[in-house]
Amino acid sequence: MLLSFLTFYFPIQQSLEEVMKTWIKSARTIAWSLATALTIGTAPAQAQDVFKIGYIYPSPAGDVGWAHELDRGRLAIEEKFGDKVESVVVENIPEGPDAARIMNQMAAQGVDMMMLGSFGYMNDGLKTAKRYSDIDFIHASGYKLLDNLGNFQTRNYEAAYVAGMGAGFVTETNTIGMVAAYAIPEVVGLINAFTLGAQATNADISVKVVWLNSWFDPSKAQESARSLMAQQSDVIFSIYQDTPSVVSVAEEEGVYVVNTSSDMKQYASNQLLVSLQISWADYFIEQVQASMDDTFVGSAFWGGMADNAVSMASWSDDLSAEQRATLDSTVARISSGEFHPFQGPVIDQAGDEKIAEGDTLADGDLLAISWLVKGVETQLPK
């Protein structure tokens, strides 16, 4: 049974054909959701050997983006386990009471495991996991653990550093603009890593950031990107925007763009500098198997290039062979552990040394990072 409540938003640049296709998909989804909702609580009991997994996404699982990659992880589970698993999927659920209600509904429906796909689901997920100790949970981007609640995230800062190096190669204005979701440590880490990477290939780099305070606001994201372009940003970094809205604007305006989560080359065939690609397949399969085997233990997974959880996708052909060799070499050094993007010396906006020469920022400090590096002009929101 696939339960999907989906709300669509349309970037300004979408063609009429694209909009019509999306509306048709939306209508089908709504019809399916209504039909499914009528069966909740009355569906016949499932066979004992069917393992039911609930998935909650913070945005629509379209063809690219964060929720899309979570859903690719779900599909990998279904491919691996076949009819031994059943998926219950709910999309585009805001953080807060709605998410808590969905978690409790899934528990009442008898799911064996839940995947909570957003940082903001953490506290409600913790309460639900305490209430239903027989259900195993994995939670995206959080930091709280229980015996039956683990968390997962990717070391996107590794890919952000390498992408920043590429940005330093191609910029002509030495100004990089960033459209950022929220000022949480994970996002702050990406901003810092990208900036440090850009400074490694271009010492004159400065960075401007627009905080959206949203994971999914295509119109505001586009407006923010255009504002940054008006301030001479000729490379835009779209951080955790779950649509290609920023990418499409960059293509239209002839500005290089980098995005997170998925390969968005199809939306910017000329202007995509690179995409930060993530993959949850291996981790999701491992956790489901552990839950099936009753060996699940709530733990923190932080997968990087060495785990094939993070990679670079669709580098621009505008980069020279020498530049690509430098970028590929850095990927290899990060993957092997020879190099860490947060290697000292690193100075913050106030001019204070945050990481001494020869030192590397520890994982715990990186997970709680609350300062921006020198070169980022925008301040963290109070």
Beta strands, then each sheet from edge to edge (+ up, - down):
strand 1: 51-56
strand 2: 85-90
strand 3: 113-116
strand 4: 136-140
strand 5: 149-154
strand 6: 175-180
strand 7: 206-211
strand 8: 235-239
strand 9: 256-261
strand 10: 272-278
strand 11: 300-303
strand 12: 310-313
strand 13: 346-347
strand 14: 353-355
sheet 1: 2+ 1+ 3+ 4+ 5+ 11+
sheet 2: 7+ 6+ 8+ 9+ 10+ 12-
sheet 3: 13+ 14-
end
